[in-house]
Amino acid sequence: MAKARLLFAPFDMDISSAVHSSVMKGKERKYLKDLKEGDEVDQSVSVKQKRPPRPYAGGRFFELRVSDRSAEMNLKFWGSGDKGPLDQVYASFGVGDVVKVRGNVGRYRDALEISVSPDKGGRLEKLAMSEVVREDFVARSEREPEQLMAALNLHIRGLKDEGLRALLTVFFSDEEFVERFRNSPGSMWMHCNWIGGLAEHTLKVVEMCEFLTKEYPKLDHDLLIAGALLHDVGKVSEYVVTTNIDVTPDGMLRGHIAIGAEMVSRACDKVPAMSENLRLKVVHMVLSSHGELEFGSPKKPQFPEAYALNFADDLDAKLEAFIRIKEDARTEDPWTYDKRFGQVYLR
């Protein structure tokens, strides 16, 4: 088989890099995670969800889920009994648009939310994309994409198994796949939820798996590294990035595990050196990468390499989330509470 060239494609400036900073556009931006109850809001946010207008005691209102690169928050726009003005505002923008908000931060059911009341000077208006700095709304990896892809390609070239190396080359010599892979987020909000997050997370998992093969030399090194490189490839079709990270219809209906297993199985058809047993193992590693049925895996790990992959994947996601909880905690107390991890010690 002729050697295929592994790629790391040019950086997509339109998606992942803005020419100007918020400071250059005007005043320094305040992000959603920095807002406190009672704050006045005068900033731009991306629209993630819209809920149709409905009545309340004083008239009608609608709700939005809005975001920037730091956090998400609910927003409520309060109208009077006159339907026209509220309906006009509601129809003036869509999901994925950026709107300028003027309102106040309140608290509802123990969560902060933005309240916009026109009779109190509140406003909500769509911004032209020429006024938008994309990096204000979707963060990018702090690591350069060329470095991430070059590091992943080194691991691919280090595989000795001809079938596994050829399988990975099917993916990582494909320019379209590489461009999508390097610009994909790792998740919507749980971990690595930024452009380049998928490549960054994959590299961390691969490097943890390399460590495990040194400590446990009876593990099949090439199988484990191949599984680590491929376990999240379905995310290139699960997410779409505009001014926020959203899930695609395919991602919503099937999810990245099912999508990825199908992608890997089809790629195996292009590799004559791939034995049927090896094919089954690699596909199983994608299917079992979340470890438990309740976490989205249709199968639990059934051999050591699959278990090691699930361990590395889970460890990276949880450690990053734990560290972020500490970094984002806005309290002088020694503890904070998180619904996933419980009590978190901050000192």
Residue, then its C-alpha position, 0 to 999 in steps of 0.5 A: m500500500a502506498k503511504a498516504r500523507l497525514l495532514f494538518a490543514p490551514f487554520d480556518m480564520d472565519i470560524s476560529s480566529a477574529v482579527h479584532s479584539s473587543v477592546m479594539k471595538g470599544k470598551e472592554r467586554k464583560y462576560l456572562k460568568d462575571l455578572k452578579e445579581g443586581d448588575e445592569v447589562d449592556q452587552s451582546v450575547s448569542v441566541k442559543q434557544k428561543r421560546p415563543p411568547r406567552p402570557y403573564a399577569g402584566g401582558r406577554f413575554f418570551e424567553l431566550r437561552v443566550s451565551d457567550r464564550s464564558a457561560e449560558m444564561n436565561l433571558k426574559f423579555w417582558g412586554s405589555g398587553d399590546k402584542g405588536p411590539l413584542d412580536q416584532v422584537y421576537a421575529s427580528f432575530g433567530v437562533g445563532d444571531v447575536v443580539k445587543v441586550r440592555g437589562n438587569v440581572g435577577r435571580y429565578r429558582d436559584a439561577l441568575e437570569i437577564s430581565v429586559s423590560p422596555d418600559k424600564g429602558g430595556r432593549l434587545e436588538k440584532l447585531a450585524m455580523s460585521e459588528v460581531v467578534r466571533e471569539d467573544f462567543v465561542a472560545r478557541s483552544e489555547r494550543e495552536p491547531e498545527q501543534l495538536m494535529a502534528a502531535l496526533n500524527l506522530h502517534i499515528r506514525g508510531l503504530k506498527d500494526e499495518g491495518l491500524r495505521a492504514l485505518l487511521t490514515v483513511f481519516f487523517s489523510d482526508e483533507e475535509f475530515v481533518e479540517r472538520f476534526r481540527n475545528s470541532p469542539g469537544s462538547m457543548w458545555m461539559h469539557c473542551n467546549w471550544i474550537g479545537g477542543l476535539a483535537e485537544h481532548t483526543l491528544k490528552v486521551v492518547e497521551m494518557c493511553e501511552f502512559l498506561t501501556k508503559e505501566y501495563p505492557k501486556l496491553d496491546h499498544d497499537l490497538l489502544i492508541a488507535g482506539a484513543l485516536l478514533h473514539d470521538v471522531g463522530k463529534v465532527s458530525e455531532y456539533v455545529v459552530t456558529t456564534n455558539i456550539d449547537v448539536t446537529p440533527d444527526g447528533m441529536l438523533r444518534g449521537h457521536i458514539a453511534i455516528g463514530a462507530e459507523m464512520v470507523s466501520r465504513a473506513c475499515d472496508k477500505v483497509p484490506a489488511m484489517s482482520e475481522n476480529l481487529r475491526l470488531k475490537v476497534v468499533h467496540m472501543v468506540l461504542s464502549s468509550h463512555g463505559e456505561l449504558e446510562f452514559g450513552s454507550p450501547k456496550k460496556p468495555q469487554f477487553p482491557e484496551a477498551y476499559a483503559l480507553n474508557f478510563a482515560d476518556d472519563l478522567d480527562a473530562k472529569l478532571e477538566a470539569f473539576i478544575r473549571i469548577k474551582e476556577d469559576a467559583r465566585t465565593e469566599d467560602p471554602w466550599t462550593y457545590d456542584k450537581r455532578f461532583g457534590q462538595v468541592y473544596l476551593r482552598 
